[in-house]
Amino acid sequence: MRFRPLAIAVSLLLAAMGGPQSAANAQVPAPLPQAPQALAVTITPIHGADRISTAIECSKHAFSTQLSLDSEGYRTVVLATGWDWPDALGAASLAGAVDGPVLLTNSQFMPTRVAAEIVRLGADRVIVVGGQTAVFQAVADTCLDIPGVTTVERLSGPDRYATSVAIADRVIGLLGDKYTGGAFFATGRAFPDALGASPIAAANGYPIYLVPPASTLRTDIAASLKSHEVTTPVLLGGTTAIGTSMADSIRSITGVVPVRLSGSTRYETAISVADWAVITQAMRWDKAAIATGLDFPDAISGAVLQGRTRSVLLLTDPQALSPAVEQALDLHREAIFEVRFLGGEYVLTNELREQVIAVLAKL
């Protein structure tokens, strides 16, 4: 019998926890003590000690029990590196397609706590997104040491753009007849514009294609769009992110004028995405989440949770509430019944949280 150190470590960890955690005994942070009694909104902090643990906490909130079977008969989790964003951006739509969480890993080794969460979820398949420089092959191999896991798959390409195509093709294949023709397009040079769209990608199965700073589409992206008959192309960000020539190229391939969602800042772009999604994509403000707009892990980790409850995601400066976000919260205050803070106090400060509460309480 092959020696399986990770399997033993996970078994010991689960034994120490009294078995796989259920919703009843999972550790959920207490609501903020500063919340005034008059506030008719639930304040839900979702975080761990670091980005990997925060992803685990998001998974626990989204999936309190064992995962359901996906369209291919597996219980699937999606695994991405927590330290590089291009591959992780596509993970939200993939996780939505398999109805599983996005879990983050160290690039070089599998953290025992991540393996324990995979066991708790009852997963038997792990899909790794990104090449071997993003998630080492040793991590993928180690997944087979996790109790219950029988299948490990990797989606990757020679660069970030090809990887986004591989993920998009897999998402649409998993959805089959349920795919409705939507697709997001984001710059491959920066992550912020795509973050606000990640819950919609998870909820509605819209893949996120990364596009380079060029005037026309790459042939692999164009071939993917034609193959899948994309009918609702949505550009994320302004013309400095995706130029007008690229927009024209997408129109010529799809035969549809793309929708462009943008703002003068990353925070305003996320609001634009949220407003569009509520009007056209059956998303809601009722359980809005807030994440930092200066880093990607917490927003990506919370995308599936937001997608499963069809709730929007806003980005903000982590030190102080961005004026545009303050206005959006005030405008939709009557529709918001819960606010989820994605990330700990080292990511979203107490001052920021108090500002959000004050807006919602109209203090």
TORTOR-721163 format. One record per residue (C-alpha): residue number from 0; residue in three letters; x, y, z. Coordinates in Angstrom, 2 decimals, decimal comma. Example, Ala and Ser with C-alpha at 12.3 -4.5 7.8 and 13.67 -1.06 7.14 Angstrom:
[site 0 'ALA' [12,30 -4,50 7,80]]
[site 1 'SER' [13,67 -1,06 7,14]]
This chain:
[site 0 'MET' [0,00 0,00 0,00]]
[site 1 'ARG' [1,34 3,42 -0,91]]
[site 2 'PHE' [2,14 5,65 2,06]]
[site 3 'ARG' [-0,23 8,63 2,02]]
[site 4 'PRO' [1,01 11,30 4,44]]
[site 5 'LEU' [-1,63 13,87 3,50]]
[site 6 'ALA' [-4,46 11,35 3,90]]
[site 7 'ILE' [-3,20 10,52 7,40]]
[site 8 'ALA' [-2,81 14,20 8,28]]
[site 9 'VAL' [-6,33 14,96 7,08]]
[site 10 'SER' [-7,74 12,01 9,02]]
[site 11 'LEU' [-6,03 13,21 12,19]]
[site 12 'LEU' [-7,28 16,76 11,64]]
[site 13 'LEU' [-10,85 15,57 11,09]]
[site 14 'ALA' [-10,66 13,35 14,15]]
[site 15 'ALA' [-9,54 16,33 16,20]]
[site 16 'MET' [-12,51 18,26 14,91]]
[site 17 'GLY' [-14,90 15,43 15,69]]
[site 18 'GLY' [-15,32 14,41 12,04]]
[site 19 'PRO' [-16,22 16,48 9,01]]
[site 20 'GLN' [-17,60 19,82 10,11]]
[site 21 'SER' [-21,30 20,42 9,74]]
[site 22 'ALA' [-23,05 23,75 9,52]]
[site 23 'ALA' [-23,93 23,43 13,19]]
[site 24 'ASN' [-20,37 23,19 14,46]]
[site 25 'ALA' [-18,50 25,19 11,80]]
[site 26 'GLN' [-16,84 28,25 13,28]]
[site 27 'VAL' [-18,71 31,33 12,09]]
[site 28 'PRO' [-17,45 34,76 13,18]]
[site 29 'ALA' [-19,82 36,65 15,45]]
[site 30 'PRO' [-21,61 39,74 14,08]]
[site 31 'LEU' [-19,85 43,04 14,59]]
[site 32 'PRO' [-20,55 44,36 18,10]]
[site 33 'GLN' [-20,76 47,90 16,69]]
[site 34 'ALA' [-23,96 47,12 14,78]]
[site 35 'PRO' [-26,73 49,30 16,24]]
[site 36 'GLN' [-29,90 47,58 17,46]]
[site 37 'ALA' [-31,96 49,68 15,07]]
[site 38 'LEU' [-30,12 48,21 12,08]]
[site 39 'ALA' [-32,49 45,76 10,36]]
[site 40 'VAL' [-29,61 44,25 8,40]]
[site 41 'THR' [-27,61 41,15 9,27]]
[site 42 'ILE' [-23,86 41,78 9,32]]
[site 43 'THR' [-21,95 38,65 8,32]]
[site 44 'PRO' [-18,15 38,67 8,49]]
[site 45 'ILE' [-16,66 35,82 6,46]]
[site 46 'HIS' [-12,95 35,37 6,92]]
[site 47 'GLY' [-10,11 33,23 8,16]]
[site 48 'ALA' [-6,58 33,90 9,27]]
[site 49 'ASP' [-5,42 34,32 5,67]]
[site 50 'ARG' [-6,69 34,10 2,08]]
[site 51 'ILE' [-6,67 30,30 2,09]]
[site 52 'SER' [-8,74 30,12 5,27]]
[site 53 'THR' [-11,08 32,83 4,01]]
[site 54 'ALA' [-11,77 30,69 0,93]]
[site 55 'ILE' [-12,55 27,77 3,22]]
[site 56 'GLU' [-14,96 29,91 5,27]]
[site 57 'CYS' [-16,70 31,02 2,06]]
[site 58 'SER' [-17,03 27,36 1,12]]
[site 59 'LYS' [-18,59 26,54 4,49]]
[site 60 'HIS' [-21,12 29,35 4,13]]
[site 61 'ALA' [-22,02 28,31 0,59]]
[site 62 'PHE' [-22,07 24,54 1,19]]
[site 63 'SER' [-23,07 23,56 4,71]]
[site 64 'THR' [-23,38 19,87 3,74]]
[site 65 'GLN' [-21,96 17,45 1,18]]
[site 66 'LEU' [-21,78 18,68 -2,41]]
[site 67 'SER' [-24,41 17,64 -4,94]]
[site 68 'LEU' [-23,53 15,65 -8,04]]
[site 69 'ASP' [-22,65 17,78 -11,03]]
[site 70 'SER' [-23,73 17,14 -14,63]]
[site 71 'GLU' [-20,99 14,53 -15,04]]
[site 72 'GLY' [-21,83 12,65 -11,86]]
[site 73 'TYR' [-19,02 14,00 -9,66]]
[site 74 'ARG' [-18,90 16,07 -6,51]]
[site 75 'THR' [-16,38 18,66 -7,64]]
[site 76 'VAL' [-14,26 21,39 -6,10]]
[site 77 'VAL' [-12,20 23,89 -8,11]]
[site 78 'LEU' [-8,65 24,55 -6,95]]
[site 79 'ALA' [-6,63 27,65 -7,84]]
[site 80 'THR' [-3,49 29,32 -6,59]]
[site 81 'GLY' [-4,09 32,03 -4,03]]
[site 82 'TRP' [-1,11 34,07 -5,23]]
[site 83 'ASP' [-1,71 34,81 -8,90]]
[site 84 'TRP' [-4,96 36,10 -10,37]]
[site 85 'PRO' [-5,23 35,30 -14,11]]
[site 86 'ASP' [-6,18 31,63 -13,78]]
[site 87 'ALA' [-8,31 32,20 -10,68]]
[site 88 'LEU' [-10,59 34,69 -12,48]]
[site 89 'GLY' [-12,08 31,91 -14,59]]
[site 90 'ALA' [-12,58 29,67 -11,57]]
[site 91 'ALA' [-15,88 31,32 -10,56]]
[site 92 'SER' [-17,78 30,31 -13,70]]
[site 93 'LEU' [-16,31 26,80 -13,53]]
[site 94 'ALA' [-17,28 26,41 -9,88]]
[site 95 'GLY' [-20,78 27,60 -10,71]]
[site 96 'ALA' [-21,04 25,03 -13,49]]
[site 97 'VAL' [-20,15 22,16 -11,12]]
[site 98 'ASP' [-21,96 23,72 -8,13]]
[site 99 'GLY' [-18,87 23,54 -5,98]]
[site 100 'PRO' [-16,55 26,02 -4,23]]
[site 101 'VAL' [-13,35 27,71 -5,30]]
[site 102 'LEU' [-10,63 26,69 -2,86]]
[site 103 'LEU' [-7,21 28,34 -2,85]]
[site 104 'THR' [-3,90 26,57 -2,41]]
[site 105 'ASN' [-0,26 27,36 -2,06]]
[site 106 'SER' [1,34 26,92 -5,48]]
[site 107 'GLN' [3,92 24,40 -4,23]]
[site 108 'PHE' [2,04 22,32 -1,67]]
[site 109 'MET' [-1,48 21,40 -0,59]]
[site 110 'PRO' [-2,38 22,88 2,81]]
[site 111 'THR' [-3,86 20,26 5,15]]
[site 112 'ARG' [-6,79 22,53 5,99]]
[site 113 'VAL' [-7,77 22,70 2,30]]
[site 114 'ALA' [-7,64 18,92 2,08]]
[site 115 'ALA' [-9,83 18,71 5,19]]
[site 116 'GLU' [-12,42 20,98 3,55]]
[site 117 'ILE' [-12,42 18,78 0,45]]
[site 118 'VAL' [-13,14 15,81 2,70]]
[site 119 'ARG' [-15,91 17,68 4,54]]
[site 120 'LEU' [-17,56 18,47 1,21]]
[site 121 'GLY' [-17,47 14,82 0,18]]
[site 122 'ALA' [-15,74 15,75 -3,09]]
[site 123 'ASP' [-14,50 13,01 -5,38]]
[site 124 'ARG' [-13,14 15,27 -8,13]]
[site 125 'VAL' [-10,76 18,22 -8,04]]
[site 126 'ILE' [-10,37 20,47 -11,08]]
[site 127 'VAL' [-7,13 22,45 -10,95]]
[site 128 'VAL' [-7,09 25,69 -12,93]]
[site 129 'GLY' [-3,80 26,97 -14,27]]
[site 130 'GLY' [-0,55 25,48 -15,47]]
[site 131 'GLN' [2,22 23,89 -13,46]]
[site 132 'THR' [3,86 27,21 -12,65]]
[site 133 'ALA' [0,60 28,36 -11,02]]
[site 134 'VAL' [-0,23 25,08 -9,26]]
[site 135 'PHE' [2,66 22,63 -9,18]]
[site 136 'GLN' [2,05 19,09 -10,41]]
[site 137 'ALA' [2,94 17,87 -6,91]]
[site 138 'VAL' [-0,19 19,64 -5,62]]
[site 139 'ALA' [-2,37 17,97 -8,26]]
[site 140 'ASP' [-0,81 14,59 -7,47]]
[site 141 'THR' [-1,36 15,11 -3,75]]
[site 142 'CYS' [-5,09 15,63 -4,36]]
[site 143 'LEU' [-5,32 11,88 -5,05]]
[site 144 'ASP' [-4,11 11,28 -1,49]]
[site 145 'ILE' [-7,18 13,06 -0,11]]
[site 146 'PRO' [-9,76 10,55 1,15]]
[site 147 'GLY' [-12,60 10,21 -1,33]]
[site 148 'VAL' [-10,92 11,94 -4,28]]
[site 149 'THR' [-10,71 9,66 -7,31]]
[site 150 'THR' [-10,27 12,12 -10,18]]
[site 151 'VAL' [-8,03 15,14 -10,70]]
[site 152 'GLU' [-8,28 17,27 -13,84]]
[site 153 'ARG' [-6,23 20,28 -14,90]]
[site 154 'LEU' [-7,40 23,10 -17,16]]
[site 155 'SER' [-4,58 25,19 -18,56]]
[site 156 'GLY' [-2,97 26,61 -21,66]]
[site 157 'PRO' [0,40 28,01 -22,69]]
[site 158 'ASP' [-0,59 31,46 -21,40]]
[site 159 'ARG' [-3,36 33,17 -19,40]]
[site 160 'TYR' [-5,46 33,80 -22,50]]
[site 161 'ALA' [-5,37 30,19 -23,61]]
[site 162 'THR' [-6,15 29,08 -20,07]]
[site 163 'SER' [-9,25 31,29 -20,03]]
[site 164 'VAL' [-10,37 29,65 -23,28]]
[site 165 'ALA' [-9,81 26,17 -21,84]]
[site 166 'ILE' [-11,89 27,06 -18,79]]
[site 167 'ALA' [-14,61 28,66 -20,92]]
[site 168 'ASP' [-14,85 25,61 -23,16]]
[site 169 'ARG' [-15,11 23,32 -20,13]]
[site 170 'VAL' [-17,77 25,50 -18,46]]
[site 171 'ILE' [-19,98 25,54 -21,53]]
[site 172 'GLY' [-19,48 21,82 -22,01]]
[site 173 'LEU' [-20,56 21,14 -18,44]]
[site 174 'LEU' [-23,65 23,31 -18,81]]
[site 175 'GLY' [-24,75 21,76 -22,09]]
[site 176 'ASP' [-28,28 22,85 -23,00]]
[site 177 'LYS' [-28,36 25,08 -19,90]]
[site 178 'TYR' [-25,82 27,47 -21,40]]
[site 179 'THR' [-27,65 30,66 -22,38]]
[site 180 'GLY' [-25,03 32,31 -24,59]]
[site 181 'GLY' [-23,49 34,88 -22,28]]
[site 182 'ALA' [-19,79 35,60 -21,89]]
[site 183 'PHE' [-17,68 38,20 -20,13]]
[site 184 'PHE' [-14,54 39,75 -21,59]]
[site 185 'ALA' [-11,89 41,28 -19,33]]
[site 186 'THR' [-8,39 42,59 -19,84]]
[site 187 'GLY' [-5,65 40,08 -19,20]]
[site 188 'ARG' [-3,46 42,82 -17,70]]
[site 189 'ALA' [-5,36 43,47 -14,44]]
[site 190 'PHE' [-7,96 41,77 -12,25]]
[site 191 'PRO' [-10,34 44,43 -10,79]]
[site 192 'ASP' [-12,86 44,76 -13,62]]
[site 193 'ALA' [-13,61 41,03 -13,63]]
[site 194 'LEU' [-14,13 40,67 -9,87]]
[site 195 'GLY' [-17,57 42,28 -9,69]]
[site 196 'ALA' [-18,76 40,00 -12,50]]
[site 197 'SER' [-17,59 36,78 -10,83]]
[site 198 'PRO' [-20,88 36,11 -8,95]]
[site 199 'ILE' [-22,84 36,47 -12,21]]
[site 200 'ALA' [-20,33 34,17 -13,90]]
[site 201 'ALA' [-20,96 31,61 -11,16]]
[site 202 'ALA' [-24,74 32,04 -11,09]]
[site 203 'ASN' [-25,44 32,10 -14,82]]
[site 204 'GLY' [-22,54 30,12 -16,27]]
[site 205 'TYR' [-20,96 33,05 -18,11]]
[site 206 'PRO' [-17,30 32,24 -18,79]]
[site 207 'ILE' [-14,73 35,01 -18,46]]
[site 208 'TYR' [-12,46 35,36 -21,47]]
[site 209 'LEU' [-9,24 37,29 -20,93]]
[site 210 'VAL' [-8,26 39,44 -23,89]]
[site 211 'PRO' [-4,82 40,90 -24,62]]
[site 212 'PRO' [-4,03 44,56 -25,38]]
[site 213 'ALA' [-4,62 44,14 -29,11]]
[site 214 'SER' [-7,03 45,40 -31,76]]
[site 215 'THR' [-8,45 42,01 -32,75]]
[site 216 'LEU' [-9,33 38,77 -31,02]]
[site 217 'ARG' [-6,89 35,92 -30,85]]
[site 218 'THR' [-7,82 33,03 -33,10]]
[site 219 'ASP' [-8,38 30,65 -30,18]]
[site 220 'ILE' [-10,85 33,02 -28,50]]
[site 221 'ALA' [-12,63 33,69 -31,80]]
[site 222 'ALA' [-12,92 29,95 -32,45]]
[site 223 'SER' [-14,36 29,38 -28,99]]
[site 224 'LEU' [-16,97 32,12 -29,46]]
[site 225 'LYS' [-18,03 30,73 -32,82]]
[site 226 'SER' [-18,15 27,16 -31,55]]
[site 227 'HIS' [-20,38 28,03 -28,61]]
[site 228 'GLU' [-22,51 30,62 -30,41]]
[site 229 'VAL' [-22,02 33,35 -27,81]]
[site 230 'THR' [-24,96 35,76 -28,13]]
[site 231 'THR' [-24,53 38,05 -25,11]]
[site 232 'PRO' [-20,97 39,44 -25,08]]
[site 233 'VAL' [-20,28 41,72 -22,10]]
[site 234 'LEU' [-17,15 43,88 -21,86]]
[site 235 'LEU' [-15,83 44,60 -18,39]]
[site 236 'GLY' [-14,09 47,96 -18,06]]
[site 237 'GLY' [-13,62 51,06 -20,14]]
[site 238 'THR' [-11,80 51,58 -23,41]]
[site 239 'THR' [-8,40 51,66 -21,70]]
[site 240 'ALA' [-9,07 48,09 -20,57]]
[site 241 'ILE' [-10,71 46,81 -23,75]]
[site 242 'GLY' [-10,32 49,12 -26,73]]
[site 243 'THR' [-12,97 49,99 -29,31]]
[site 244 'SER' [-11,17 47,98 -31,98]]
[site 245 'MET' [-11,30 44,89 -29,79]]
[site 246 'ALA' [-14,99 45,57 -29,12]]
[site 247 'ASP' [-15,56 45,75 -32,89]]
[site 248 'SER' [-13,71 42,46 -33,32]]
[site 249 'ILE' [-15,95 40,78 -30,76]]
[site 250 'ARG' [-19,01 42,22 -32,50]]
[site 251 'SER' [-17,87 40,89 -35,86]]
[site 252 'ILE' [-17,41 37,38 -34,44]]
[site 253 'THR' [-20,64 37,22 -32,42]]
[site 254 'GLY' [-22,83 39,38 -34,66]]
[site 255 'VAL' [-23,95 41,30 -31,56]]
[site 256 'VAL' [-22,92 44,72 -30,28]]
[site 257 'PRO' [-21,31 44,00 -26,89]]
[site 258 'VAL' [-22,61 45,52 -23,69]]
[site 259 'ARG' [-19,89 47,57 -21,96]]
[site 260 'LEU' [-19,95 47,88 -18,17]]
[site 261 'SER' [-17,52 50,43 -16,81]]
[site 262 'GLY' [-16,90 53,32 -14,47]]
[site 263 'SER' [-14,17 55,86 -13,84]]
[site 264 'THR' [-12,71 53,61 -11,10]]
[site 265 'ARG' [-12,66 49,88 -10,37]]
[site 266 'TYR' [-15,24 50,50 -7,65]]
[site 267 'GLU' [-17,62 52,24 -10,03]]
[site 268 'THR' [-17,17 49,47 -12,58]]
[site 269 'ALA' [-18,28 46,90 -9,99]]
[site 270 'ILE' [-21,35 49,02 -9,24]]
[site 271 'SER' [-22,12 49,23 -12,95]]
[site 272 'VAL' [-21,88 45,44 -13,16]]
[site 273 'ALA' [-24,16 45,04 -10,12]]
[site 274 'ASP' [-26,80 47,40 -11,48]]
[site 275 'TRP' [-26,80 45,66 -14,87]]
[site 276 'ALA' [-26,97 42,23 -13,26]]
[site 277 'VAL' [-29,97 43,15 -11,11]]
[site 278 'ILE' [-31,84 44,51 -14,11]]
[site 279 'THR' [-30,97 41,81 -16,65]]
[site 280 'GLN' [-29,51 38,75 -14,88]]
[site 281 'ALA' [-31,90 38,10 -11,96]]
[site 282 'MET' [-29,30 39,13 -9,39]]
[site 283 'ARG' [-30,31 40,96 -6,20]]
[site 284 'TRP' [-29,05 43,43 -3,61]]
[site 285 'ASP' [-30,53 41,56 -0,64]]
[site 286 'LYS' [-27,29 39,81 0,47]]
[site 287 'ALA' [-24,69 42,16 -0,91]]
[site 288 'ALA' [-21,03 41,38 -0,29]]
[site 289 'ILE' [-18,12 43,78 0,05]]
[site 290 'ALA' [-14,51 42,92 -0,74]]
[site 291 'THR' [-11,29 44,82 -1,22]]
[site 292 'GLY' [-10,69 46,07 -4,75]]
[site 293 'LEU' [-6,92 46,01 -4,25]]
[site 294 'ASP' [-6,48 42,22 -4,26]]
[site 295 'PHE' [-8,32 39,30 -5,83]]
[site 296 'PRO' [-8,51 36,24 -3,50]]
[site 297 'ASP' [-11,41 37,16 -1,21]]
[site 298 'ALA' [-13,68 38,32 -4,03]]
[site 299 'ILE' [-13,01 35,17 -6,07]]
[site 300 'SER' [-13,56 32,96 -3,03]]
[site 301 'GLY' [-16,87 34,66 -2,27]]
[site 302 'ALA' [-18,10 34,58 -5,88]]
[site 303 'VAL' [-19,74 31,17 -5,59]]
[site 304 'LEU' [-21,49 32,09 -2,33]]
[site 305 'GLN' [-22,81 35,25 -3,96]]
[site 306 'GLY' [-23,75 33,39 -7,09]]
[site 307 'ARG' [-25,67 30,71 -5,21]]
[site 308 'THR' [-27,75 33,38 -3,46]]
[site 309 'ARG' [-27,85 35,51 -6,63]]
[site 310 'SER' [-26,42 38,47 -4,72]]
[site 311 'VAL' [-24,14 41,24 -5,96]]
[site 312 'LEU' [-20,55 41,94 -5,00]]
[site 313 'LEU' [-19,11 45,42 -4,46]]
[site 314 'LEU' [-15,47 46,45 -4,27]]
[site 315 'THR' [-14,04 49,18 -2,10]]
[site 316 'ASP' [-10,86 50,73 -0,85]]
[site 317 'PRO' [-10,12 48,57 2,20]]
[site 318 'GLN' [-9,28 51,53 4,44]]
[site 319 'ALA' [-12,30 53,75 3,82]]
[site 320 'LEU' [-15,62 53,33 2,07]]
[site 321 'SER' [-15,38 54,54 -1,51]]
[site 322 'PRO' [-17,82 57,42 -2,18]]
[site 323 'ALA' [-19,44 55,63 -5,12]]
[site 324 'VAL' [-20,00 52,53 -2,99]]
[site 325 'GLU' [-21,47 54,63 -0,21]]
[site 326 'GLN' [-23,93 56,13 -2,67]]
[site 327 'ALA' [-24,85 52,71 -4,06]]
[site 328 'LEU' [-25,48 51,28 -0,59]]
[site 329 'ASP' [-27,60 54,27 0,33]]
[site 330 'LEU' [-29,57 54,04 -2,92]]
[site 331 'HIS' [-30,34 50,34 -2,42]]
[site 332 'ARG' [-30,57 50,43 1,37]]
[site 333 'GLU' [-34,20 49,31 1,45]]
[site 334 'ALA' [-33,39 46,21 -0,61]]
[site 335 'ILE' [-30,41 45,06 1,49]]
[site 336 'PHE' [-31,14 42,59 4,30]]
[site 337 'GLU' [-27,62 41,23 4,81]]
[site 338 'VAL' [-24,11 42,52 4,20]]
[site 339 'ARG' [-21,25 40,05 3,91]]
[site 340 'PHE' [-17,74 41,32 4,57]]
[site 341 'LEU' [-15,29 39,11 2,66]]
[site 342 'GLY' [-11,95 39,14 4,45]]
[site 343 'GLY' [-10,74 39,87 7,95]]
[site 344 'GLU' [-9,99 43,15 9,68]]
[site 345 'TYR' [-6,49 43,06 8,20]]
[site 346 'VAL' [-8,19 43,32 4,78]]
[site 347 'LEU' [-11,32 45,38 5,49]]
[site 348 'THR' [-10,74 47,68 8,45]]
[site 349 'ASN' [-13,17 48,21 11,31]]
[site 350 'GLU' [-13,46 51,84 10,23]]
[site 351 'LEU' [-14,70 50,71 6,83]]
[site 352 'ARG' [-17,21 48,31 8,38]]
[site 353 'GLU' [-18,54 51,00 10,67]]
[site 354 'GLN' [-18,98 53,30 7,68]]
[site 355 'VAL' [-21,05 50,64 5,88]]
[site 356 'ILE' [-23,20 50,07 8,95]]
[site 357 'ALA' [-23,72 53,81 9,35]]
[site 358 'VAL' [-24,94 54,12 5,76]]
[site 359 'LEU' [-27,36 51,24 6,11]]
[site 360 'ALA' [-28,61 52,44 9,48]]
[site 361 'LYS' [-28,84 56,02 8,14]]
[site 362 'LEU' [-26,83 57,29 11,10]]
